[in-house]
Amino acid sequence: MPSMRYLAIDPGGKRTGLAVGDDLTGQAGPVGMIETSDPATLLSKIKNAIDEHGPDQLVIGIPLNMDGTIGPGAKKAQALAMLLEENTRLKVHCVDERLTSFAADDLMKQSGLTHKQKKTRRDALAATAILQDFLAQRRDESAR
């Protein structure tokens, strides 16, 4: 079975984190952050990232509420997922991304970075955590 390459997207109000990884190695890494709240600009910059990184599929984090319900942020992320599927012809996987920003913050606690440096890396690290979770889940499913 050929390896699949993924681009993970962690959409936020102002910043969207990006990470890439593949199911051959099961590893993911941060590749950047898009700073915009304009949907058209965001779509354009994600398309640029797709061209640059050549993923086979996309993974988008859906920020469900802690009780699992869909709030405004999750609705926006789902709308972005539909827009990406329509505009890129790539399969888009929507995954629960609760606590990934907390995981990213936890990772950076001992880093010695300033608050501003942490803020710029947080979203890409959250996207990395989303993709790592997704890849681990796929590995577990194929092992059954």
MITIRO-871304 format. One record per residue (C-alpha): residue number from 1; residue in one letter; x, y, z. Coordinates in steps of 0.5 Angstrom, whole numbers. Layout:
MITIRO-871304
<zake><resi>NUM</resi><resn>a</resn><xx>X</xx><yy>Y</yy><zz>Z</zz></zake>
...
This chain:
MITIRO-871304
<zake><resi>1</resi><resn>m</resn><xx>0</xx><yy>0</yy><zz>0</zz></zake>
<zake><resi>2</resi><resn>p</resn><xx>3</xx><yy>7</yy><zz>-2</zz></zake>
<zake><resi>3</resi><resn>s</resn><xx>5</xx><yy>12</yy><zz>3</zz></zake>
<zake><resi>4</resi><resn>m</resn><xx>0</xx><yy>18</yy><zz>4</zz></zake>
<zake><resi>5</resi><resn>r</resn><xx>2</xx><yy>25</yy><zz>6</zz></zake>
<zake><resi>6</resi><resn>y</resn><xx>-2</xx><yy>29</yy><zz>10</zz></zake>
<zake><resi>7</resi><resn>l</resn><xx>-3</xx><yy>37</yy><zz>11</zz></zake>
<zake><resi>8</resi><resn>a</resn><xx>-6</xx><yy>38</yy><zz>17</zz></zake>
<zake><resi>9</resi><resn>i</resn><xx>-10</xx><yy>45</yy><zz>19</zz></zake>
<zake><resi>10</resi><resn>d</resn><xx>-11</xx><yy>48</yy><zz>25</zz></zake>
<zake><resi>11</resi><resn>p</resn><xx>-16</xx><yy>54</yy><zz>24</zz></zake>
<zake><resi>12</resi><resn>g</resn><xx>-17</xx><yy>59</yy><zz>29</zz></zake>
<zake><resi>13</resi><resn>g</resn><xx>-20</xx><yy>66</yy><zz>29</zz></zake>
<zake><resi>14</resi><resn>k</resn><xx>-13</xx><yy>70</yy><zz>27</zz></zake>
<zake><resi>15</resi><resn>r</resn><xx>-8</xx><yy>65</yy><zz>26</zz></zake>
<zake><resi>16</resi><resn>t</resn><xx>-8</xx><yy>58</yy><zz>23</zz></zake>
<zake><resi>17</resi><resn>g</resn><xx>-3</xx><yy>53</yy><zz>24</zz></zake>
<zake><resi>18</resi><resn>l</resn><xx>0</xx><yy>48</yy><zz>19</zz></zake>
<zake><resi>19</resi><resn>a</resn><xx>3</xx><yy>41</yy><zz>19</zz></zake>
<zake><resi>20</resi><resn>v</resn><xx>5</xx><yy>36</yy><zz>15</zz></zake>
<zake><resi>21</resi><resn>g</resn><xx>6</xx><yy>28</yy><zz>16</zz></zake>
<zake><resi>22</resi><resn>d</resn><xx>5</xx><yy>21</yy><zz>13</zz></zake>
<zake><resi>23</resi><resn>d</resn><xx>3</xx><yy>15</yy><zz>15</zz></zake>
<zake><resi>24</resi><resn>l</resn><xx>9</xx><yy>11</yy><zz>13</zz></zake>
<zake><resi>25</resi><resn>t</resn><xx>13</xx><yy>14</yy><zz>18</zz></zake>
<zake><resi>26</resi><resn>g</resn><xx>7</xx><yy>16</yy><zz>23</zz></zake>
<zake><resi>27</resi><resn>q</resn><xx>11</xx><yy>23</yy><zz>24</zz></zake>
<zake><resi>28</resi><resn>a</resn><xx>8</xx><yy>30</yy><zz>23</zz></zake>
<zake><resi>29</resi><resn>g</resn><xx>12</xx><yy>36</yy><zz>24</zz></zake>
<zake><resi>30</resi><resn>p</resn><xx>10</xx><yy>44</yy><zz>24</zz></zake>
<zake><resi>31</resi><resn>v</resn><xx>11</xx><yy>48</yy><zz>17</zz></zake>
<zake><resi>32</resi><resn>g</resn><xx>8</xx><yy>54</yy><zz>18</zz></zake>
<zake><resi>33</resi><resn>m</resn><xx>2</xx><yy>59</yy><zz>21</zz></zake>
<zake><resi>34</resi><resn>i</resn><xx>-2</xx><yy>63</yy><zz>17</zz></zake>
<zake><resi>35</resi><resn>e</resn><xx>-4</xx><yy>70</yy><zz>20</zz></zake>
<zake><resi>36</resi><resn>t</resn><xx>-11</xx><yy>72</yy><zz>17</zz></zake>
<zake><resi>37</resi><resn>s</resn><xx>-18</xx><yy>73</yy><zz>19</zz></zake>
<zake><resi>38</resi><resn>d</resn><xx>-20</xx><yy>73</yy><zz>12</zz></zake>
<zake><resi>39</resi><resn>p</resn><xx>-23</xx><yy>67</yy><zz>9</zz></zake>
<zake><resi>40</resi><resn>a</resn><xx>-21</xx><yy>68</yy><zz>2</zz></zake>
<zake><resi>41</resi><resn>t</resn><xx>-14</xx><yy>70</yy><zz>4</zz></zake>
<zake><resi>42</resi><resn>l</resn><xx>-14</xx><yy>64</yy><zz>8</zz></zake>
<zake><resi>43</resi><resn>l</resn><xx>-16</xx><yy>59</yy><zz>2</zz></zake>
<zake><resi>44</resi><resn>s</resn><xx>-11</xx><yy>62</yy><zz>-2</zz></zake>
<zake><resi>45</resi><resn>k</resn><xx>-6</xx><yy>61</yy><zz>3</zz></zake>
<zake><resi>46</resi><resn>i</resn><xx>-8</xx><yy>54</yy><zz>4</zz></zake>
<zake><resi>47</resi><resn>k</resn><xx>-8</xx><yy>53</yy><zz>-3</zz></zake>
<zake><resi>48</resi><resn>n</resn><xx>-1</xx><yy>55</yy><zz>-3</zz></zake>
<zake><resi>49</resi><resn>a</resn><xx>1</xx><yy>51</yy><zz>2</zz></zake>
<zake><resi>50</resi><resn>i</resn><xx>-2</xx><yy>45</yy><zz>-2</zz></zake>
<zake><resi>51</resi><resn>d</resn><xx>2</xx><yy>47</yy><zz>-8</zz></zake>
<zake><resi>52</resi><resn>e</resn><xx>9</xx><yy>47</yy><zz>-3</zz></zake>
<zake><resi>53</resi><resn>h</resn><xx>8</xx><yy>41</yy><zz>1</zz></zake>
<zake><resi>54</resi><resn>g</resn><xx>4</xx><yy>36</yy><zz>-4</zz></zake>
<zake><resi>55</resi><resn>p</resn><xx>-1</xx><yy>33</yy><zz>1</zz></zake>
<zake><resi>56</resi><resn>d</resn><xx>-5</xx><yy>27</yy><zz>-2</zz></zake>
<zake><resi>57</resi><resn>q</resn><xx>-10</xx><yy>29</yy><zz>3</zz></zake>
<zake><resi>58</resi><resn>l</resn><xx>-12</xx><yy>34</yy><zz>8</zz></zake>
<zake><resi>59</resi><resn>v</resn><xx>-13</xx><yy>34</yy><zz>16</zz></zake>
<zake><resi>60</resi><resn>i</resn><xx>-17</xx><yy>39</yy><zz>19</zz></zake>
<zake><resi>61</resi><resn>g</resn><xx>-18</xx><yy>40</yy><zz>27</zz></zake>
<zake><resi>62</resi><resn>i</resn><xx>-25</xx><yy>41</yy><zz>29</zz></zake>
<zake><resi>63</resi><resn>p</resn><xx>-25</xx><yy>45</yy><zz>36</zz></zake>
<zake><resi>64</resi><resn>l</resn><xx>-31</xx><yy>42</yy><zz>39</zz></zake>
<zake><resi>65</resi><resn>n</resn><xx>-34</xx><yy>44</yy><zz>46</zz></zake>
<zake><resi>66</resi><resn>m</resn><xx>-31</xx><yy>40</yy><zz>51</zz></zake>
<zake><resi>67</resi><resn>d</resn><xx>-38</xx><yy>37</yy><zz>52</zz></zake>
<zake><resi>68</resi><resn>g</resn><xx>-37</xx><yy>35</yy><zz>45</zz></zake>
<zake><resi>69</resi><resn>t</resn><xx>-43</xx><yy>40</yy><zz>42</zz></zake>
<zake><resi>70</resi><resn>i</resn><xx>-41</xx><yy>44</yy><zz>36</zz></zake>
<zake><resi>71</resi><resn>g</resn><xx>-40</xx><yy>51</yy><zz>37</zz></zake>
<zake><resi>72</resi><resn>p</resn><xx>-39</xx><yy>57</yy><zz>33</zz></zake>
<zake><resi>73</resi><resn>g</resn><xx>-31</xx><yy>55</yy><zz>32</zz></zake>
<zake><resi>74</resi><resn>a</resn><xx>-33</xx><yy>48</yy><zz>30</zz></zake>
<zake><resi>75</resi><resn>k</resn><xx>-38</xx><yy>51</yy><zz>25</zz></zake>
<zake><resi>76</resi><resn>k</resn><xx>-33</xx><yy>55</yy><zz>22</zz></zake>
<zake><resi>77</resi><resn>a</resn><xx>-28</xx><yy>50</yy><zz>21</zz></zake>
<zake><resi>78</resi><resn>q</resn><xx>-33</xx><yy>45</yy><zz>18</zz></zake>
<zake><resi>79</resi><resn>a</resn><xx>-35</xx><yy>50</yy><zz>13</zz></zake>
<zake><resi>80</resi><resn>l</resn><xx>-27</xx><yy>51</yy><zz>11</zz></zake>
<zake><resi>81</resi><resn>a</resn><xx>-27</xx><yy>44</yy><zz>11</zz></zake>
<zake><resi>82</resi><resn>m</resn><xx>-32</xx><yy>44</yy><zz>6</zz></zake>
<zake><resi>83</resi><resn>l</resn><xx>-29</xx><yy>49</yy><zz>2</zz></zake>
<zake><resi>84</resi><resn>l</resn><xx>-23</xx><yy>46</yy><zz>2</zz></zake>
<zake><resi>85</resi><resn>e</resn><xx>-26</xx><yy>39</yy><zz>-1</zz></zake>
<zake><resi>86</resi><resn>e</resn><xx>-29</xx><yy>43</yy><zz>-7</zz></zake>
<zake><resi>87</resi><resn>n</resn><xx>-23</xx><yy>48</yy><zz>-8</zz></zake>
<zake><resi>88</resi><resn>t</resn><xx>-18</xx><yy>43</yy><zz>-8</zz></zake>
<zake><resi>89</resi><resn>r</resn><xx>-21</xx><yy>36</yy><zz>-10</zz></zake>
<zake><resi>90</resi><resn>l</resn><xx>-17</xx><yy>33</yy><zz>-4</zz></zake>
<zake><resi>91</resi><resn>k</resn><xx>-20</xx><yy>29</yy><zz>1</zz></zake>
<zake><resi>92</resi><resn>v</resn><xx>-21</xx><yy>32</yy><zz>8</zz></zake>
<zake><resi>93</resi><resn>h</resn><xx>-21</xx><yy>29</yy><zz>14</zz></zake>
<zake><resi>94</resi><resn>c</resn><xx>-25</xx><yy>33</yy><zz>20</zz></zake>
<zake><resi>95</resi><resn>v</resn><xx>-22</xx><yy>31</yy><zz>27</zz></zake>
<zake><resi>96</resi><resn>d</resn><xx>-24</xx><yy>33</yy><zz>34</zz></zake>
<zake><resi>97</resi><resn>e</resn><xx>-18</xx><yy>38</yy><zz>36</zz></zake>
<zake><resi>98</resi><resn>r</resn><xx>-20</xx><yy>39</yy><zz>43</zz></zake>
<zake><resi>99</resi><resn>l</resn><xx>-14</xx><yy>40</yy><zz>48</zz></zake>
<zake><resi>100</resi><resn>t</resn><xx>-9</xx><yy>40</yy><zz>42</zz></zake>
<zake><resi>101</resi><resn>s</resn><xx>-7</xx><yy>48</yy><zz>44</zz></zake>
<zake><resi>102</resi><resn>f</resn><xx>-6</xx><yy>46</yy><zz>51</zz></zake>
<zake><resi>103</resi><resn>a</resn><xx>-2</xx><yy>40</yy><zz>49</zz></zake>
<zake><resi>104</resi><resn>a</resn><xx>2</xx><yy>45</yy><zz>44</zz></zake>
<zake><resi>105</resi><resn>d</resn><xx>3</xx><yy>50</yy><zz>50</zz></zake>
<zake><resi>106</resi><resn>d</resn><xx>5</xx><yy>44</yy><zz>55</zz></zake>
<zake><resi>107</resi><resn>l</resn><xx>11</xx><yy>42</yy><zz>50</zz></zake>
<zake><resi>108</resi><resn>m</resn><xx>13</xx><yy>49</yy><zz>50</zz></zake>
<zake><resi>109</resi><resn>k</resn><xx>13</xx><yy>51</yy><zz>57</zz></zake>
<zake><resi>110</resi><resn>q</resn><xx>21</xx><yy>49</yy><zz>58</zz></zake>
<zake><resi>111</resi><resn>s</resn><xx>23</xx><yy>52</yy><zz>51</zz></zake>
<zake><resi>112</resi><resn>g</resn><xx>26</xx><yy>58</yy><zz>54</zz></zake>
<zake><resi>113</resi><resn>l</resn><xx>22</xx><yy>62</yy><zz>48</zz></zake>
<zake><resi>114</resi><resn>t</resn><xx>19</xx><yy>69</yy><zz>50</zz></zake>
<zake><resi>115</resi><resn>h</resn><xx>11</xx><yy>69</yy><zz>50</zz></zake>
<zake><resi>116</resi><resn>k</resn><xx>11</xx><yy>72</yy><zz>43</zz></zake>
<zake><resi>117</resi><resn>q</resn><xx>15</xx><yy>67</yy><zz>40</zz></zake>
<zake><resi>118</resi><resn>k</resn><xx>11</xx><yy>61</yy><zz>43</zz></zake>
<zake><resi>119</resi><resn>k</resn><xx>5</xx><yy>65</yy><zz>40</zz></zake>
<zake><resi>120</resi><resn>t</resn><xx>7</xx><yy>64</yy><zz>33</zz></zake>
<zake><resi>121</resi><resn>r</resn><xx>9</xx><yy>57</yy><zz>34</zz></zake>
<zake><resi>122</resi><resn>r</resn><xx>3</xx><yy>55</yy><zz>38</zz></zake>
<zake><resi>123</resi><resn>d</resn><xx>-2</xx><yy>54</yy><zz>32</zz></zake>
<zake><resi>124</resi><resn>a</resn><xx>3</xx><yy>50</yy><zz>28</zz></zake>
<zake><resi>125</resi><resn>l</resn><xx>5</xx><yy>45</yy><zz>34</zz></zake>
<zake><resi>126</resi><resn>a</resn><xx>-3</xx><yy>45</yy><zz>35</zz></zake>
<zake><resi>127</resi><resn>a</resn><xx>-3</xx><yy>42</yy><zz>28</zz></zake>
<zake><resi>128</resi><resn>t</resn><xx>2</xx><yy>38</yy><zz>29</zz></zake>
<zake><resi>129</resi><resn>a</resn><xx>-1</xx><yy>35</yy><zz>35</zz></zake>
<zake><resi>130</resi><resn>i</resn><xx>-8</xx><yy>34</yy><zz>31</zz></zake>
<zake><resi>131</resi><resn>l</resn><xx>-4</xx><yy>30</yy><zz>25</zz></zake>
<zake><resi>132</resi><resn>q</resn><xx>0</xx><yy>26</yy><zz>30</zz></zake>
<zake><resi>133</resi><resn>d</resn><xx>-7</xx><yy>24</yy><zz>33</zz></zake>
<zake><resi>134</resi><resn>f</resn><xx>-10</xx><yy>22</yy><zz>27</zz></zake>
<zake><resi>135</resi><resn>l</resn><xx>-4</xx><yy>18</yy><zz>24</zz></zake>
<zake><resi>136</resi><resn>a</resn><xx>-4</xx><yy>14</yy><zz>31</zz></zake>
<zake><resi>137</resi><resn>q</resn><xx>-11</xx><yy>13</yy><zz>30</zz></zake>
<zake><resi>138</resi><resn>r</resn><xx>-10</xx><yy>10</yy><zz>23</zz></zake>
<zake><resi>139</resi><resn>r</resn><xx>-5</xx><yy>6</yy><zz>25</zz></zake>
<zake><resi>140</resi><resn>d</resn><xx>-9</xx><yy>3</yy><zz>31</zz></zake>
<zake><resi>141</resi><resn>e</resn><xx>-15</xx><yy>2</yy><zz>26</zz></zake>
<zake><resi>142</resi><resn>s</resn><xx>-10</xx><yy>-2</yy><zz>21</zz></zake>
<zake><resi>143</resi><resn>a</resn><xx>-7</xx><yy>-6</yy><zz>26</zz></zake>
<zake><resi>144</resi><resn>r</resn><xx>-14</xx><yy>-9</yy><zz>28</zz></zake>
